[in-house]
Amino acid sequence: MERINKAFQQIDRRNFVPPHLRQLAALDGPLPIGYNQTISQPTTVRLMLKWLNVQPTDKVLDIGSGSGWSSALLAYLTGPRGQVWAVERIPALVKFGRANCRRIGLKNVKFYKAGENYGLAKFAPYDRILVSAAAQQLPHSLLDQLNDGGKLVIPVSYDILEITKINSDKINCITHPGFIFVPLI
């Protein structure tokens, strides 16, 4: 948790919310970022990063990157030799997230508009995948984009699943109940 605490100290949430909401950035709750999307509650993000267990040099996919805050936290955790690919379906939020990360000087995160399929298969496999929107059911295509030994943290309905891919035929899944997210579309 020490590395995650440092990431939260270095990556100020105020830099990732709309200007008129910056005075609320320290609140432990979700905030609107436009387009019916939110920046997640800090406590929830902290837990998801703990379960994801990002290591320096990891190759990470961030799905539902929104304002870029989770992408920036992941970029900090991977360090300068790691890489983060951030995927968002709303073009204006892709630009917003990219601009926010550039403004604070992050160079190891790249933003893409989401396509028809979940994830970003062309840069797979990934060591870690973080999803910040709730799926109706687990998109198995994301497991295909994960390295053996990799981790996927994804909200499904009202749970957050912490999945470790053992190999192409076997996963280990821990369920963390009681969360609410915007839907994964």
TIRO-2110 file (N, C-alpha, C; in Angstrom, 1 decimal):
// TIRO-2110
0.8, -1.2, 0.0, N, 1, A
0.0, 0.0, 0.0, CA, 1, A
0.9, 1.3, 0.0, C, 1, A
2.1, 1.1, 0.4, N, 2, A
2.9, 2.3, 0.5, CA, 2, A
3.1, 3.0, -0.9, C, 2, A
3.3, 2.1, -1.9, N, 3, A
3.5, 2.7, -3.3, CA, 3, A
2.2, 3.3, -3.8, C, 3, A
1.1, 2.8, -3.4, N, 4, A
-0.2, 3.3, -3.8, CA, 4, A
-0.5, 4.7, -3.1, C, 4, A
-0.1, 4.7, -1.8, N, 5, A
-0.2, 6.0, -1.0, CA, 5, A
0.6, 7.1, -1.7, C, 5, A
1.8, 6.7, -2.1, N, 6, A
2.7, 7.7, -2.8, CA, 6, A
2.1, 8.1, -4.1, C, 6, A
1.5, 7.2, -4.8, N, 7, A
0.9, 7.6, -6.1, CA, 7, A
-0.2, 8.6, -5.8, C, 7, A
-1.0, 8.4, -4.8, N, 8, A
-2.1, 9.3, -4.5, CA, 8, A
-1.6, 10.7, -4.1, C, 8, A
-0.4, 10.7, -3.4, N, 9, A
0.2, 12.0, -3.1, CA, 9, A
0.7, 12.7, -4.3, C, 9, A
1.3, 12.0, -5.2, N, 10, A
1.9, 12.6, -6.4, CA, 10, A
0.9, 12.9, -7.5, C, 10, A
-0.2, 12.2, -7.6, N, 11, A
-1.1, 12.4, -8.7, CA, 11, A
-2.4, 13.0, -8.1, C, 11, A
-2.4, 14.3, -8.0, N, 12, A
-3.5, 15.0, -7.4, CA, 12, A
-4.8, 14.9, -8.2, C, 12, A
-5.9, 14.4, -7.6, N, 13, A
-7.2, 14.3, -8.2, CA, 13, A
-7.7, 15.6, -8.8, C, 13, A
-7.3, 16.7, -8.2, N, 14, A
-7.8, 18.0, -8.6, CA, 14, A
-7.5, 18.3, -10.1, C, 14, A
-6.4, 17.7, -10.5, N, 15, A
-5.9, 17.9, -11.9, CA, 15, A
-6.8, 17.1, -12.9, C, 15, A
-7.7, 16.3, -12.4, N, 16, A
-8.5, 15.4, -13.3, CA, 16, A
-10.0, 15.6, -13.2, C, 16, A
-10.4, 16.6, -12.6, N, 17, A
-11.8, 16.9, -12.5, CA, 17, A
-12.1, 18.3, -13.3, C, 17, A
-13.3, 18.5, -13.7, N, 18, A
-13.6, 19.8, -14.4, CA, 18, A
-13.3, 20.9, -13.4, C, 18, A
-12.8, 22.1, -14.0, N, 19, A
-12.4, 23.2, -13.1, CA, 19, A
-13.5, 23.6, -12.1, C, 19, A
-14.8, 23.6, -12.4, N, 20, A
-15.8, 24.0, -11.5, CA, 20, A
-16.0, 23.1, -10.3, C, 20, A
-15.3, 21.9, -10.4, N, 21, A
-15.5, 20.9, -9.3, CA, 21, A
-14.2, 20.7, -8.5, C, 21, A
-13.2, 21.5, -8.8, N, 22, A
-11.9, 21.2, -8.2, CA, 22, A
-11.9, 21.4, -6.7, C, 22, A
-12.8, 22.2, -6.1, N, 23, A
-12.9, 22.4, -4.7, CA, 23, A
-13.5, 21.2, -4.0, C, 23, A
-14.1, 20.3, -4.8, N, 24, A
-14.7, 19.0, -4.3, CA, 24, A
-13.8, 17.8, -4.5, C, 24, A
-12.6, 18.0, -5.1, N, 25, A
-11.8, 16.9, -5.5, CA, 25, A
-11.3, 16.0, -4.3, C, 25, A
-11.2, 16.6, -3.1, N, 26, A
-10.7, 15.9, -2.0, CA, 26, A
-11.8, 15.0, -1.3, C, 26, A
-13.0, 15.2, -1.7, N, 27, A
-14.1, 14.4, -1.1, CA, 27, A
-14.0, 13.0, -1.6, C, 27, A
-14.3, 12.1, -0.6, N, 28, A
-14.2, 10.6, -0.9, CA, 28, A
-15.5, 10.1, -1.5, C, 28, A
-15.8, 10.6, -2.8, N, 29, A
-17.0, 10.2, -3.5, CA, 29, A
-16.7, 10.4, -5.0, C, 29, A
-17.6, 9.8, -5.8, N, 30, A
-17.5, 10.0, -7.3, CA, 30, A
-17.9, 11.4, -7.6, C, 30, A
-17.3, 11.9, -8.7, N, 31, A
-17.7, 13.3, -9.2, CA, 31, A
-18.0, 13.2, -10.7, C, 31, A
-18.9, 14.0, -11.2, N, 32, A
-19.2, 14.0, -12.6, CA, 32, A
-18.1, 14.6, -13.4, C, 32, A
-17.8, 14.0, -14.6, N, 33, A
-16.8, 14.6, -15.5, CA, 33, A
-17.4, 14.9, -16.8, C, 33, A
-18.7, 14.8, -16.9, N, 34, A
-19.5, 15.0, -18.2, CA, 34, A
-19.8, 13.8, -18.9, C, 34, A
-20.7, 13.9, -19.8, N, 35, A
-21.1, 12.7, -20.7, CA, 35, A
-21.7, 11.5, -19.9, C, 35, A
-22.3, 11.8, -18.7, N, 36, A
-22.9, 10.8, -17.8, CA, 36, A
-21.8, 9.9, -17.3, C, 36, A
-20.6, 10.4, -17.2, N, 37, A
-19.5, 9.6, -16.6, CA, 37, A
-19.0, 10.2, -15.3, C, 37, A
-18.3, 9.5, -14.5, N, 38, A
-17.7, 10.0, -13.3, CA, 38, A
-16.3, 9.6, -13.1, C, 38, A
-15.6, 10.4, -12.2, N, 39, A
-14.3, 10.0, -11.7, CA, 39, A
-14.6, 9.3, -10.4, C, 39, A
-14.1, 8.1, -10.3, N, 40, A
-14.4, 7.2, -9.2, CA, 40, A
-14.0, 7.7, -7.8, C, 40, A
-14.7, 7.2, -6.8, N, 41, A
-14.4, 7.5, -5.4, CA, 41, A
-13.0, 7.0, -5.1, C, 41, A
-12.2, 7.9, -4.4, N, 42, A
-10.8, 7.6, -4.1, CA, 42, A
-10.6, 6.2, -3.3, C, 42, A
-11.5, 6.0, -2.4, N, 43, A
-11.4, 4.7, -1.6, CA, 43, A
-11.5, 3.5, -2.5, C, 43, A
-12.4, 3.6, -3.5, N, 44, A
-12.6, 2.5, -4.4, CA, 44, A
-11.4, 2.3, -5.3, C, 44, A
-10.9, 3.4, -5.8, N, 45, A
-9.7, 3.3, -6.7, CA, 45, A
-8.5, 2.8, -5.9, C, 45, A
-8.4, 3.2, -4.7, N, 46, A
-7.3, 2.7, -3.9, CA, 46, A
-7.4, 1.2, -3.7, C, 46, A
-8.6, 0.7, -3.4, N, 47, A
-8.8, -0.8, -3.3, CA, 47, A
-8.5, -1.5, -4.6, C, 47, A
-9.0, -1.0, -5.7, N, 48, A
-8.8, -1.6, -7.0, CA, 48, A
-7.3, -1.7, -7.3, C, 48, A
-6.6, -0.6, -7.0, N, 49, A
-5.1, -0.6, -7.3, CA, 49, A
-4.4, -1.6, -6.4, C, 49, A
-4.9, -1.7, -5.2, N, 50, A
-4.3, -2.7, -4.3, CA, 50, A
-4.5, -4.1, -4.8, C, 50, A
-5.7, -4.4, -5.3, N, 51, A
-6.0, -5.8, -5.8, CA, 51, A
-5.3, -6.0, -7.1, C, 51, A
-5.1, -5.0, -7.9, N, 52, A
-4.4, -5.1, -9.2, CA, 52, A
-2.9, -5.4, -9.0, C, 52, A
-2.3, -4.8, -8.0, N, 53, A
-0.9, -5.1, -7.6, CA, 53, A
0.1, -4.8, -8.7, C, 53, A
0.0, -3.6, -9.3, N, 54, A
0.8, -3.2, -10.4, CA, 54, A
2.3, -3.1, -9.9, C, 54, A
3.2, -3.6, -10.7, N, 55, A
4.6, -3.6, -10.5, CA, 55, A
5.3, -2.7, -11.4, C, 55, A
6.5, -2.2, -11.0, N, 56, A
7.3, -1.4, -11.9, CA, 56, A
7.6, -2.2, -13.2, C, 56, A
7.6, -1.5, -14.3, N, 57, A
7.8, -2.1, -15.6, CA, 57, A
6.6, -2.8, -16.2, C, 57, A
5.5, -2.9, -15.5, N, 58, A
4.3, -3.6, -16.0, CA, 58, A
3.8, -2.9, -17.2, C, 58, A
3.1, -3.7, -18.1, N, 59, A
2.4, -3.3, -19.2, CA, 59, A
0.9, -3.4, -18.8, C, 59, A
0.3, -2.2, -18.8, N, 60, A
-1.1, -2.1, -18.2, CA, 60, A
-2.1, -1.5, -19.2, C, 60, A
-3.3, -2.1, -19.2, N, 61, A
-4.4, -1.6, -19.9, CA, 61, A
-5.4, -1.0, -19.0, C, 61, A
-5.8, 0.2, -19.2, N, 62, A
-6.8, 0.9, -18.4, CA, 62, A
-8.1, 1.2, -19.2, C, 62, A
-9.1, 0.4, -18.9, N, 63, A
-10.4, 0.5, -19.7, CA, 63, A
-11.4, 1.4, -19.0, C, 63, A
-11.9, 2.4, -19.7, N, 64, A
-12.8, 3.4, -19.1, CA, 64, A
-12.0, 4.4, -18.4, C, 64, A
-11.0, 5.0, -19.1, N, 65, A
-10.0, 5.9, -18.5, CA, 65, A
-10.6, 7.2, -18.1, C, 65, A
-11.7, 7.6, -18.6, N, 66, A
-12.4, 8.8, -18.2, CA, 66, A
-11.5, 10.1, -18.3, C, 66, A
-11.3, 10.7, -17.1, N, 67, A
-10.5, 11.9, -17.1, CA, 67, A
-9.0, 11.7, -17.1, C, 67, A
-8.6, 10.4, -17.0, N, 68, A
-7.2, 10.1, -17.0, CA, 68, A
-6.6, 9.9, -15.6, C, 68, A
-7.4, 10.0, -14.6, N, 69, A
-6.8, 9.9, -13.2, CA, 69, A
-6.3, 8.5, -12.9, C, 69, A
-7.1, 7.5, -13.2, N, 70, A
-6.7, 6.1, -13.0, CA, 70, A
-5.4, 5.8, -13.9, C, 70, A
-5.4, 6.3, -15.1, N, 71, A
-4.3, 6.1, -16.0, CA, 71, A
-3.0, 6.7, -15.4, C, 71, A
-3.2, 7.9, -14.9, N, 72, A
-2.0, 8.6, -14.3, CA, 72, A
-1.5, 7.8, -13.0, C, 72, A
-2.4, 7.4, -12.2, N, 73, A
-2.0, 6.6, -11.1, CA, 73, A
-1.3, 5.3, -11.5, C, 73, A
-1.8, 4.6, -12.5, N, 74, A
-1.2, 3.4, -13.1, CA, 74, A
0.2, 3.8, -13.7, C, 74, A
0.3, 4.9, -14.4, N, 75, A
1.6, 5.3, -15.0, CA, 75, A
2.6, 5.5, -13.9, C, 75, A
2.2, 6.1, -12.8, N, 76, A
3.1, 6.3, -11.6, CA, 76, A
3.6, 5.0, -11.1, C, 76, A
2.6, 4.1, -10.9, N, 77, A
3.0, 2.8, -10.3, CA, 77, A
3.9, 1.9, -11.2, C, 77, A
3.7, 2.0, -12.5, N, 78, A
4.6, 1.2, -13.4, CA, 78, A
6.0, 1.8, -13.5, C, 78, A
6.1, 3.1, -13.2, N, 79, A
7.4, 3.7, -13.3, CA, 79, A
7.7, 4.1, -14.8, C, 79, A
8.9, 4.7, -15.0, N, 80, A
9.2, 5.2, -16.3, CA, 80, A
9.5, 4.1, -17.3, C, 80, A
9.7, 2.8, -16.8, N, 81, A
10.0, 1.7, -17.8, CA, 81, A
8.7, 0.9, -18.0, C, 81, A
7.6, 1.2, -17.3, N, 82, A
6.3, 0.6, -17.6, CA, 82, A
5.6, 1.4, -18.6, C, 82, A
4.4, 0.8, -19.0, N, 83, A
3.6, 1.5, -20.1, CA, 83, A
2.1, 1.3, -19.7, C, 83, A
1.3, 2.3, -19.9, N, 84, A
-0.1, 2.3, -19.7, CA, 84, A
-0.8, 2.6, -21.0, C, 84, A
-1.7, 1.8, -21.5, N, 85, A
-2.6, 2.1, -22.6, CA, 85, A
-4.0, 2.4, -22.0, C, 85, A
-4.5, 3.6, -22.3, N, 86, A
-5.8, 4.0, -21.7, CA, 86, A
-6.8, 4.0, -22.8, C, 86, A
-8.0, 3.4, -22.5, N, 87, A
-9.0, 3.3, -23.5, CA, 87, A
-10.3, 3.9, -23.0, C, 87, A
-10.9, 4.7, -23.8, N, 88, A
-12.2, 5.4, -23.4, CA, 88, A
-13.1, 5.5, -24.6, C, 88, A
-14.4, 5.3, -24.5, N, 89, A
-15.3, 5.3, -25.6, CA, 89, A
-15.7, 6.7, -26.0, C, 89, A
-15.6, 7.7, -25.2, N, 90, A
-16.1, 9.0, -25.5, CA, 90, A
-15.0, 9.9, -26.0, C, 90, A
-15.0, 10.3, -27.2, N, 91, A
-13.8, 11.0, -27.8, CA, 91, A
-13.4, 12.3, -27.0, C, 91, A
-14.4, 13.0, -26.5, N, 92, A
-14.0, 14.2, -25.7, CA, 92, A
-13.3, 13.8, -24.4, C, 92, A
-13.6, 12.7, -23.8, N, 93, A
-12.9, 12.3, -22.6, CA, 93, A
-11.5, 11.7, -22.9, C, 93, A
-11.4, 11.1, -24.1, N, 94, A
-10.0, 10.7, -24.6, CA, 94, A
-9.1, 11.9, -24.6, C, 94, A
-9.6, 13.0, -25.2, N, 95, A
-8.8, 14.2, -25.3, CA, 95, A
-8.6, 14.8, -23.9, C, 95, A
-9.6, 14.8, -23.0, N, 96, A
-9.5, 15.4, -21.7, CA, 96, A
-8.5, 14.6, -20.9, C, 96, A
-8.5, 13.3, -20.9, N, 97, A
-7.6, 12.4, -20.2, CA, 97, A
-6.2, 12.6, -20.7, C, 97, A
-6.0, 12.6, -22.0, N, 98, A
-4.7, 12.8, -22.6, CA, 98, A
-4.1, 14.2, -22.2, C, 98, A
-4.9, 15.2, -22.3, N, 99, A
-4.4, 16.6, -21.9, CA, 99, A
-4.1, 16.6, -20.4, C, 99, A
-4.9, 16.0, -19.6, N, 100, A
-4.6, 16.0, -18.1, CA, 100, A
-3.3, 15.3, -17.8, C, 100, A
-3.0, 14.2, -18.4, N, 101, A
-1.8, 13.5, -18.2, CA, 101, A
-0.6, 14.2, -18.8, C, 101, A
-0.7, 14.8, -19.9, N, 102, A
0.4, 15.6, -20.5, CA, 102, A
0.7, 16.8, -19.7, C, 102, A
-0.3, 17.5, -19.1, N, 103, A
-0.1, 18.7, -18.3, CA, 103, A
0.7, 18.4, -17.1, C, 103, A
0.6, 17.2, -16.5, N, 104, A
1.4, 16.8, -15.3, CA, 104, A
2.7, 16.1, -15.7, C, 104, A
3.0, 16.0, -17.0, N, 105, A
4.3, 15.5, -17.5, CA, 105, A
4.4, 14.0, -17.6, C, 105, A
3.3, 13.3, -17.7, N, 106, A
3.5, 11.8, -17.8, CA, 106, A
3.7, 11.4, -19.2, C, 106, A
4.7, 10.6, -19.4, N, 107, A
5.1, 10.2, -20.8, CA, 107, A
4.9, 8.7, -21.1, C, 107, A
4.5, 7.9, -20.1, N, 108, A
4.4, 6.5, -20.3, CA, 108, A
2.9, 6.1, -20.3, C, 108, A
2.0, 6.9, -20.7, N, 109, A
0.6, 6.6, -20.9, CA, 109, A
0.1, 7.1, -22.3, C, 109, A
-0.6, 6.3, -23.0, N, 110, A
-1.1, 6.6, -24.3, CA, 110, A
-2.6, 6.4, -24.3, C, 110, A
-3.4, 7.3, -24.9, N, 111, A
-4.8, 7.2, -24.9, CA, 111, A
-5.4, 6.8, -26.3, C, 111, A
-6.4, 6.0, -26.2, N, 112, A
-7.1, 5.5, -27.5, CA, 112, A
-8.6, 5.6, -27.3, C, 112, A
-9.3, 5.8, -28.4, N, 113, A
-10.7, 5.7, -28.4, CA, 113, A
-11.1, 4.2, -28.5, C, 113, A
-12.0, 3.8, -27.6, N, 114, A
-12.4, 2.4, -27.6, CA, 114, A
-13.0, 2.0, -29.0, C, 114, A
-12.8, 0.8, -29.4, N, 115, A
-13.4, 0.3, -30.6, CA, 115, A
-14.6, -0.6, -30.3, C, 115, A
-14.9, -1.4, -31.2, N, 116, A
-16.1, -2.3, -31.1, CA, 116, A
-15.9, -3.4, -30.1, C, 116, A
-14.7, -3.8, -29.9, N, 117, A
-14.4, -4.9, -29.0, CA, 117, A
-13.8, -4.4, -27.7, C, 117, A
-14.0, -5.1, -26.6, N, 118, A
-13.4, -4.7, -25.3, CA, 118, A
-11.9, -4.8, -25.3, C, 118, A
-11.3, -3.8, -24.7, N, 119, A
-9.9, -3.8, -24.6, CA, 119, A
-9.2, -3.1, -25.7, C, 119, A
-7.9, -3.6, -25.9, N, 120, A
-7.1, -3.0, -27.0, CA, 120, A
-6.1, -4.1, -27.4, C, 120, A
-6.7, -5.1, -28.1, N, 121, A
-6.0, -6.3, -28.5, CA, 121, A
-4.7, -6.1, -29.2, C, 121, A
-4.5, -5.0, -30.0, N, 122, A
-3.4, -4.9, -30.8, CA, 122, A
-2.1, -4.7, -30.0, C, 122, A
-2.2, -4.3, -28.7, N, 123, A
-1.0, -4.2, -27.9, CA, 123, A
-0.8, -5.3, -26.9, C, 123, A
-1.8, -6.2, -26.9, N, 124, A
-1.8, -7.3, -25.9, CA, 124, A
-0.6, -8.2, -26.2, C, 124, A
-0.1, -9.0, -25.2, N, 125, A
-0.8, -9.2, -23.9, CA, 125, A
-0.3, -8.2, -22.9, C, 125, A
-1.1, -8.0, -21.8, N, 126, A
-0.9, -7.1, -20.8, CA, 126, A
-0.6, -7.8, -19.5, C, 126, A
0.2, -7.2, -18.6, N, 127, A
0.5, -7.8, -17.3, CA, 127, A
-0.7, -7.5, -16.3, C, 127, A
-1.4, -6.3, -16.5, N, 128, A
-2.5, -5.9, -15.7, CA, 128, A
-3.5, -5.2, -16.5, C, 128, A
-4.8, -5.5, -16.2, N, 129, A
-5.9, -4.8, -16.8, CA, 129, A
-6.8, -4.3, -15.8, C, 129, A
-7.1, -3.0, -15.8, N, 130, A
-8.0, -2.3, -14.9, CA, 130, A
-9.2, -1.9, -15.7, C, 130, A
-10.4, -2.2, -15.2, N, 131, A
-11.7, -1.7, -15.8, CA, 131, A
-12.4, -0.9, -14.8, C, 131, A
-12.8, 0.3, -15.2, N, 132, A
-13.5, 1.3, -14.3, CA, 132, A
-14.9, 1.5, -14.6, C, 132, A
-15.6, 0.5, -15.2, N, 133, A
-17.0, 0.6, -15.4, CA, 133, A
-17.6, -0.8, -15.3, C, 133, A
-18.8, -1.0, -14.9, N, 134, A
-19.4, -2.3, -14.6, CA, 134, A
-19.9, -3.0, -15.8, C, 134, A
-19.4, -4.2, -16.0, N, 135, A
-19.9, -5.1, -17.1, CA, 135, A
-21.1, -5.9, -16.6, C, 135, A
-21.9, -6.3, -17.5, N, 136, A
-23.1, -7.2, -17.1, CA, 136, A
-22.5, -8.6, -16.8, C, 136, A
-21.5, -9.0, -17.5, N, 137, A
-20.9, -10.3, -17.3, CA, 137, A
-19.4, -10.1, -17.7, C, 137, A
-18.6, -11.0, -17.2, N, 138, A
-17.1, -10.9, -17.5, CA, 138, A
-16.9, -11.1, -19.0, C, 138, A
-16.2, -10.0, -19.6, N, 139, A
-15.9, -10.2, -21.1, CA, 139, A
-14.6, -11.1, -21.2, C, 139, A
-14.8, -12.3, -21.7, N, 140, A
-13.7, -13.2, -21.7, CA, 140, A
-12.6, -12.8, -22.7, C, 140, A
-13.0, -11.9, -23.6, N, 141, A
-11.9, -11.4, -24.5, CA, 141, A
-10.8, -10.7, -23.8, C, 141, A
-11.2, -10.1, -22.6, N, 142, A
-10.1, -9.4, -21.8, CA, 142, A
-9.1, -10.5, -21.2, C, 142, A
-9.6, -11.6, -20.9, N, 143, A
-8.7, -12.7, -20.4, CA, 143, A
-7.7, -13.1, -21.5, C, 143, A
-8.2, -13.1, -22.7, N, 144, A
-7.3, -13.4, -23.8, CA, 144, A
-6.2, -12.3, -24.0, C, 144, A
-6.4, -11.1, -23.5, N, 145, A
-5.5, -10.0, -23.7, CA, 145, A
-4.5, -10.0, -22.5, C, 145, A
-4.6, -10.9, -21.6, N, 146, A
-3.8, -10.9, -20.3, CA, 146, A
-2.8, -12.0, -20.4, C, 146, A
-1.5, -11.6, -19.9, N, 147, A
-0.5, -12.5, -19.8, CA, 147, A
-0.8, -13.6, -18.8, C, 147, A
-0.2, -14.8, -19.0, N, 148, A
-0.3, -15.8, -17.9, CA, 148, A
0.4, -15.2, -16.6, C, 148, A
-0.3, -15.3, -15.5, N, 149, A
0.2, -14.7, -14.3, CA, 149, A
-0.3, -13.3, -14.1, C, 149, A
-0.9, -12.7, -15.1, N, 150, A
-1.4, -11.4, -15.1, CA, 150, A
-2.7, -11.2, -14.2, C, 150, A
-3.1, -10.0, -13.9, N, 151, A
-4.3, -9.7, -13.2, CA, 151, A
-5.2, -8.8, -13.9, C, 151, A
-6.5, -9.1, -13.7, N, 152, A
-7.6, -8.3, -14.2, CA, 152, A
-8.5, -7.9, -13.0, C, 152, A
-8.8, -6.6, -12.9, N, 153, A
-9.7, -6.1, -11.8, CA, 153, A
-10.8, -5.4, -12.6, C, 153, A
-12.0, -6.0, -12.4, N, 154, A
-13.2, -5.5, -13.2, CA, 154, A
-14.5, -5.5, -12.4, C, 154, A
-15.2, -4.4, -12.4, N, 155, A
-16.6, -4.5, -11.8, CA, 155, A
-17.5, -5.3, -12.7, C, 155, A
-18.3, -6.2, -12.1, N, 156, A
-19.3, -7.0, -12.8, CA, 156, A
-20.5, -6.9, -11.9, C, 156, A
-21.6, -6.3, -12.4, N, 157, A
-22.8, -6.0, -11.7, CA, 157, A
-22.4, -5.2, -10.4, C, 157, A
-22.6, -5.7, -9.2, N, 158, A
-22.3, -4.9, -8.0, CA, 158, A
-21.1, -5.5, -7.3, C, 158, A
-20.3, -6.2, -8.0, N, 159, A
-19.1, -6.8, -7.4, CA, 159, A
-17.9, -6.3, -8.2, C, 159, A
-16.7, -6.4, -7.5, N, 160, A
-15.5, -6.2, -8.2, CA, 160, A
-14.7, -7.5, -8.2, C, 160, A
-14.4, -8.0, -9.4, N, 161, A
-13.7, -9.3, -9.5, CA, 161, A
-12.2, -9.0, -9.6, C, 161, A
-11.5, -9.8, -8.8, N, 162, A
-10.0, -9.7, -8.9, CA, 162, A
-9.6, -11.1, -9.4, C, 162, A
-9.2, -11.1, -10.7, N, 163, A
-8.9, -12.3, -11.4, CA, 163, A
-7.4, -12.4, -11.7, C, 163, A
-6.8, -13.5, -11.4, N, 164, A
-5.5, -13.9, -11.7, CA, 164, A
-5.5, -15.0, -12.8, C, 164, A
-4.9, -14.7, -13.9, N, 165, A
-4.9, -15.7, -15.0, CA, 165, A
-3.7, -16.7, -14.8, C, 165, A
-4.0, -17.9, -14.5, N, 166, A
-3.0, -18.9, -14.3, CA, 166, A
-2.4, -19.3, -15.6, C, 166, A
-3.3, -19.7, -16.5, N, 167, A
-2.9, -20.0, -17.9, CA, 167, A
-4.2, -19.8, -18.8, C, 167, A
-4.1, -20.2, -20.0, N, 168, A
-5.3, -20.0, -20.9, CA, 168, A
-6.5, -20.8, -20.5, C, 168, A
-6.3, -21.8, -19.7, N, 169, A
-7.4, -22.7, -19.3, CA, 169, A
-7.9, -22.5, -17.8, C, 169, A
-7.1, -21.7, -17.0, N, 170, A
-7.4, -21.6, -15.6, CA, 170, A
-7.2, -20.2, -15.1, C, 170, A
-8.2, -19.8, -14.3, N, 171, A
-8.1, -18.5, -13.6, CA, 171, A
-8.4, -18.7, -12.1, C, 171, A
-8.0, -17.7, -11.3, N, 172, A
-8.4, -17.7, -9.9, CA, 172, A
-9.1, -16.4, -9.7, C, 172, A
-10.3, -16.4, -9.1, N, 173, A
-11.2, -15.2, -9.0, CA, 173, A
-11.6, -15.0, -7.6, C, 173, A
-11.4, -13.8, -7.1, N, 174, A
-11.8, -13.4, -5.8, CA, 174, A
-12.9, -12.3, -6.0, C, 174, A
-14.0, -12.4, -5.3, N, 175, A
-15.1, -11.5, -5.5, CA, 175, A
-15.2, -10.5, -4.3, C, 175, A
-15.2, -9.2, -4.6, N, 176, A
-15.3, -8.2, -3.6, CA, 176, A
-16.7, -7.5, -3.8, C, 176, A
-17.7, -7.8, -3.0, N, 177, A
-19.1, -7.3, -3.2, CA, 177, A
-19.3, -5.9, -2.8, C, 177, A
-20.4, -5.3, -3.3, N, 178, A
-20.9, -4.0, -2.8, CA, 178, A
-20.4, -2.8, -3.4, C, 178, A
-20.3, -2.7, -4.7, N, 179, A
-19.8, -1.5, -5.4, CA, 179, A
-20.8, -1.1, -6.5, C, 179, A
-20.8, 0.2, -6.9, N, 180, A
-21.6, 0.7, -7.9, CA, 180, A
-20.7, 1.5, -8.9, C, 180, A
-20.8, 1.2, -10.2, N, 181, A
-20.1, 1.9, -11.2, CA, 181, A
-21.0, 2.3, -12.4, C, 181, A
-20.6, 3.2, -13.2, N, 182, A
-21.3, 3.5, -14.4, CA, 182, A
-21.1, 2.2, -15.3, C, 182, A
-22.1, 2.0, -16.2, N, 183, A
-22.0, 0.8, -17.0, CA, 183, A
-20.9, 0.8, -18.1, C, 183, A
-20.4, -0.4, -18.3, N, 184, A
-19.4, -0.6, -19.4, CA, 184, A
-20.2, -0.9, -20.6, C, 184, A
-19.9, 0.0, -21.6, N, 185, A
-20.7, -0.1, -22.9, CA, 185, A
-19.8, -0.5, -24.0, C, 185, A
END
